[in-house]
Amino acid sequence: MSVWEARPPAHRPTRIRGGEIPAPHPVAWREQRRANARPAQAREPEPHGPALRIAGLRLDFDGVFTFLLFVALLFMANLGTLGAAAVAGTVPLYLFARRRGLERVLTVRAFLFAIPALAIFSTVWSEAPKETLKYGLELAITVVAGLMISSAASQSAVLRAMALAFLVYIGVSLVGGGTVAIGVGAGGSAFSGLTESKNLLADIASTGVLVALGVTLMALRDRAWVWVGVGVLLLMLGVYAVTAARSAGALLGLGMGVGAILALLPLLKAGKAVRGWLTAMTAIVLVAVGLSYRWLSQALIDWGAQTFDKDPTLTGRTYLWYRAADLIYEKPLLGRGYYAFWLQGNTDAEGLWRYFGIDNRGGFTFHNTFVEILVTLGWLGLVVIGLTVLIGVVALVRRFVVRPNLALAFWVGVLLYQLARTPIETIGIAPFYFSTVLAFAALGAAFARMGAPRLSRRVWRAPQQARIVRVWAVDEP
């Protein structure tokens, strides 16, 4: 018989409203004492965005939008006007669905709109004002899509949706894709997928590899084994496709992007001081790389010629840059207007198309981001775009140093992949292009997400069980 039961009923404690207080269970009492002794640990709850329910299945709304958007963007070359209409119609619907809190999300990212604003404003001096206005508006829609993706509450859902879209495109390309002839000397062919451009296919496949790596790492963290399988499958198909495309620029950028993600993983558990010190060292290295731009460009040309049996001009890029120098000299300050050069009927563009054998007379660039900007928007455009990107990069790195996570590591890798290819490709200014969406999403990832908790203001604590108070009866005299 326990001490509690040994006491007379009249001497046992009772509740104020009547009724005897039950005796505490000895095992439960010990467990409760241990639970009360452990301090409550603060943690960040997993954020979720608005959801759609179909047949009882919960679908993240941000993920659904991302999947539809990237399917339309990846198949843009095949869908044509239909794909452009799908993108132009999907983004406004997404804005309407996310209208609550939309002002806060876009306000902190407002400086990134300087790039599409300049493109639209170049209509004033453009040689083709109608086309400039049209493509400028399309660029604004593309920028909005990227910023909305970066502000999604669940970045895991966004990356999974992108992984599915890239998996669909690369899978279809491997089944029904073709090849194009490349190289000099021994020559050969390269895999071009569903288009006639191996560089486009290589860009898609390389980006798919980065997305697959991000999804796999997040799935391993969450122990979501199905998504681990999806990520590994996309990773293998993407590596095979980008290798078959034989693109030196894509492989170089992919190596830097993957290297950045893997290098940032150990820093997730490191202290802020360590992250800040390594970030400063990385910035010094990047400055040194920028100062060695000419030497690195020549090294890349030599490596591409030896590895892929290409001509030393990287498929005629040097002639493109030579002709662009004359065009820049004619209008150095403001350029010819956004997207006002590569138009049918423009004598200079027609001559370059004929020189390179571009029969469809479209889908061509100067294969250098800086040259493309100088031709179309002049030195004013280069300064505005350069400062905007610099602010975004600094903000992204600062956010990773202060509050690192896997999503930020992924976006840093994507941005480094894009920046590494700017000397040999046109990056970040093409409207309705998946790479442009990802570039602005990476820059926008430096700022708060919609619905994400703010640990500095509100800390979530695990609910504590009710404490059991042990009451002893007192004998009456």
N, C-alpha and C positions, 0 to 999 in steps of 0.2 A: 504494500500500500504506500502510495506516495505521500509526501508531506502535505500536499494540497488536499488530498482526500482524507487525511487523518484529522484535519481540523473540522470542528463541528460546523454544520451549515450556517448557524447563526453568526459564526465568526468569520465567514468567508466574505470577501469584498463583493459588492453588488454594483450594478450600473445605476446611474442617477434615475433613469426611467424604469427601473425595476429589472429583475433578471440577474442571475448569477453570472459572473465573469468566468469563462471556461479556463481551465488550466492550460498553460502553454505547453506545446509538445517539445520534449527535450531536443530531438533531432532538428526540428524546424527552428528552434531557438538558437542552436549553434550555427546553422546555416545563415540565419538572419544576422547574427553578430559578425560573421565573416563578410557578408555583403555590405554591412554598414561601415566596416572598417576600411573597405576599398574606396579610394577617392573616385568621384565621378569624373570620367574622362570626356573631354570635349572632342567631337568629331564632326566632320562636314557630311551632312546627309546627301545621298545621291540625288542630284536634281533631275527632274523630269519636266519635259515640255508638254504642251497640249497634245492630247492623244485622240486617235480615231479608233473606234471599235467595229470590227468587221467579223461577223460570225463568232463573236466572243473573243477574238484575238485583238490585243491592244497594240496599236501601231502608233509610234511617235510621229506627230504631225511634221516636225522638222525633218525627220528621216524620210517621210513620204515625199515631201517637197524636194529634198536633196536628190533622191533617186530619180524622180521625174525630170528634174532640171538637168542632171548629168546624162541621162539617157538621150535627151534631146540635143545636148551639146556635143556628145561624143559621136552621134550619128548625124551631125549637122551637114557634113559633106554629102551624105547620101539622101537626107530628107530635104535639103534645100530650103525653099520658102516655108514648107510645112514645119521644119524644125525651128526656124526663126519665129514663126507665129506661136509655136508651143512655148518657147522661152518668154516671148513678149506677153503672153497671156498668163503664164504660171506665176511670174514674179508679182504682178499686181494682186492676184488672188492671195498669195502668201502674205503680202503686206496687209491686206484687209483682215486676214485671219489672225495676224500678230499685231493688230492695231493698238492693243493695250500695252503700254510701256514702250511703244515704238519710238516716241519722241526721245526718250532717255537713251535708247540704244543708238540711234542715229546721231544724236547731238554730240556725244563723246567721240564719234568717228567722223565728224563733219569735215575735218581738214582733208580727208581722203577724197572728198568730192571736188577738190581743186583741180584734179586731173580731168574728169569729164567736163567740168565747167569750162576749162580752158579749151577743150576740144570743141565744145558747142560755140564758145565765143569766137573761135577762129573762123566762123562763118562770115564774119565782118570783112576779112581780107582774103578769104579762100578763093582759089581759081575755079572751084566748083561748089558754090554755096549750098545748093540743094543736097548734094551727096554728103557734104560735111555736116550739115544739120542732121541728116538721117543717121549717119554712122555715129555722130556725137551722142544722140539720144539713145542709140543702142548701147553705146559704151556706158552711159549713165545707168541703164537698166542692169547691165552686167556687173557694175560696181555695187549696186544695191543688193543684187543676189549674193555676192561674196560677203558683204557686211552682215547680211541677215544670217548666213550660215555661221559666221564667226560668233554671232550673238546667241546662237541656239543654246538652250539650257543643258541639253544632253549632247555633249560632243561625241560620245560613244555611238549614239544613234545616227549622227551625221556621218561618221566614218564608216559605219556598217552599211549605210545606204550607198555611199560612194563606192565601197568595195563591191557591192552587188552590181552597180552600174558598170564599173570597169570590167568585172568578171563577164558580164553579158557581152560587152563589146569585144573584148579580147577573144572570148570563146567563139563568137561568130566570125571574127576576122581569121582565126586559125583554121576554121572549117571551110570558109568560102573566100579567103583572101588570095591576093596575087603577089607578084614580084615585079621589080623594075630593074633595069640594067644600070650598073654603076661602074666606076673605076676606070683605070687606064692599064695598059700593059696586059696582064692576065685577065683583067676585067672581072666579070661576075655579075651576080644579081643579089638583090636585097629584098627582104620581105616588106611589102607595103600595105598589107591588110586589105581593107575595103576601099582604099583610095589609091591614087597614083603617087603618093608622097610617102617615102620611107621615113622622112624626118617627122611627119605628123604621127605615123604609127609608133615610132620610137618614143616620141614625147608622151603619147597616151600610155604606152607600156611602162615607161619609166615612172610616170606618175602613179600608175596602178601598183607598181612595186612598193612605192613609198606608202600608199594607202594600205596595202596589204600588211606591211610591217607595223603600221600604227594600229590597225585592227587586231592583229595577232597579239601584240603586247598588251592592249587593253583587255582582250578576251582572257589572256593568261592571268592577268590581275584579278578579273572578276570570275575566273573559273568557268567561263562560258565556252565549253568545249566544242560546241557546234560552230561557233564563230572562229575558234582557233582553226578548225578544218577549212572554213571558207577562206580565211586569211592565208593559210599555207598553200591552198590550191591556187589562189590568185597570185601569190608570190612566185610559184613555179612557172605558171603560164606567162607572167609578165617578164620574168628573167629570160625565158626562151624567146619571147617575141622581140624584146629589145636587142638581144644578141643577134637574132636573125635579121633585124633591120640594119645592122652594121652602121650605126650612127655614132661617130666619135663624140660629138657634142652631148648627145643624150647619155652615153655611158659615163662621160666625165662628170656631168651634173648629177647623175644617179649615184655615183660613188661618193660625191661630196654630201649629198642629201642623206644617204644611208649612214655614212660616217658620222654626220652631225647628230642624228637621232641616237645612234648607239653610244656616242661619246657623252651625250647628255643624260643617259640613263643613270649612271652612278651618281650624278649630281642631284638627283631627286632626293636622296637621303643625306646629302652633305649639308653642311651649314651654310648660312648666307654669306659669310666671309669667304669661304672657299669658292662658292659660285661667283662671287663678285671678282675675286682675284683671277680666276680662270677666264672670266668674261673679258677682263681688261687685257689679258695676254692674247686672247683670240682677236680682239680689236686691233692690237698692234700687228698681229700676223696679217690681218685683212688689209691694213694700211700698206704693209710691205708688198702684198700681192698687187694692190692697186698701182703702186709705184713701179712694179715690174710687169705692167700690163703688156707692153710690146714684146718682151722676152717670152712671157707665157703664151701669148698668141702664136708666136712663131713655133714654140715648142709643141703647141697643140696641132698646128698645121703639119709639122713633121711627123708627129705621132699618128695622126689620122692617115697620112699618106702611106706610112709603113704598115700600119695595122690593117687597114681596109683597102689597100691598093688604090688610093685616090690620087688625083693629081694634086700638086702642091698648092693650087689655088683654092682648095676645098670646094670643088665643083663650081668654079668660076666666081666665088665670092669676092676675090680681090678685084676683079674687073668691075663688079657691082659697086664696090666702095670707091673705085677710081672715078666712075661716072657720077656717083653721089657727091663727090667733092666739088665737081663743077656746079651741080644743082644747088648745093649749100652756098657756094660763093655768090650765086645770083641773088638769093634771098636769105641772108644769114640770120636776120633778127627774128622774123615772124614765120618764115617758111611759106609753103604753098597752101596751107590749110589742112586740117585733119582729114585724112583719107582722100585728098584731092589729087594725088599723083597717080596711083595705080588704077586708072580709069581708061576704059576703051575710048579711043579718040585722042588721047594724050600722046603726042608725037614721041616724047622721050620714053614713055612707058611702052609704047608699041615697039620701039626699036629694041628695048631690052628683052621683051617677050620673044621677038623674032630671033635675037641673038642666042637666047637660051632654049629655043624650040618649044615655047609654051603655047601650044595650039589653042587651048581654051581661053587664052588671054585674060587670065585672072588667077587669084590665089597665089600671089607672089609677093615677096618682100625683099628688102635689102639685106636680110639675114644679119642684122646688127641693130640692136635696140637703140643705141645712141645715134647711129646714122639715120635710122628711120625717123626718130624724133626731130633731128636737125632738119631733115628734108621737109617734113610736114608742119612742124611747129616752131622751128628755128631755135636759136639760143634761149629765147624766152621760155619755150616749152621745156627745154632740157633743164633749165634752172628750176622751174616750178616743179616738174616731175621729180627731179633729183632731191630737192628739199623735202617734198612730201614723203617720198620713200624713206629718206634718212630718218625723219621723225618717227615714222611707223616702225622702222627697224630698231631704233633706240628704245621705243616704248615696249616692243615685244621682248627684247632682251632684258629690259628692266623688270618686266612682269615675271619672266622666268626666274630671275635672280631672287625676287621677293617671294613669289608663291609658285614654285615649280609644280608641274604635273605632266602626265603623259601627253595630253592633248597639246600643250604648249611645245613640248619637245617635237611632236609631229609637225606642227606649223613652222617651227624654226627650220626643220629639215626641208620642208617644202619650199620655204622662202630661199634658203641657200641653194637649193636645186635650181630655182628660177634665176637667181642672180648669177650663178655660175655660167649660165648659157646666154646671158645678154650679149657677149661679144660676137657670137656666131648665129644668134637667132633673134627674132623680134618678140619680146616678152612683155606682157602686162598692159598693152595698149590696144590689142585687137578686140573688137566687140563680139559678143556672142561666142566666146571661145572659152573652153573649160580652163585653160591655163590662166587666163585673166581672172576668172572667178576665184581660183585658188590663190593667186597672188594677193588679191585684195582681202580674201578671207584670212590669209596669214597675217597681213598687216592689221586687220581688224581684231584679230584674236588677242591683241595686247590689252584690250579693254574689257570691262565687265560684261558678263553674259546676262541674258534675260532670265530672271528667275533664279539666278545663282545666289547662294547664301553669302553673306558678308560676315566672316568670322570675327572681324575686328569690332563689330557692333553687337552681334547677337550670337551667343554660343549655345549650341544645342547640347543638352546634357541628358544622359540616359535616365529614364524615370526610376526612382527608387521605390522599393517596396515599403509598405507601411511598417514602421518600427513597432516591435512588440515590447510593451512595458511590463516588466515583471512586478506584480503587486503582492505584498505580503500582508496577511491579516494581522490585526493588532487585538490582543486579548483585552476584553473589558475588565476593569477592576471588580 
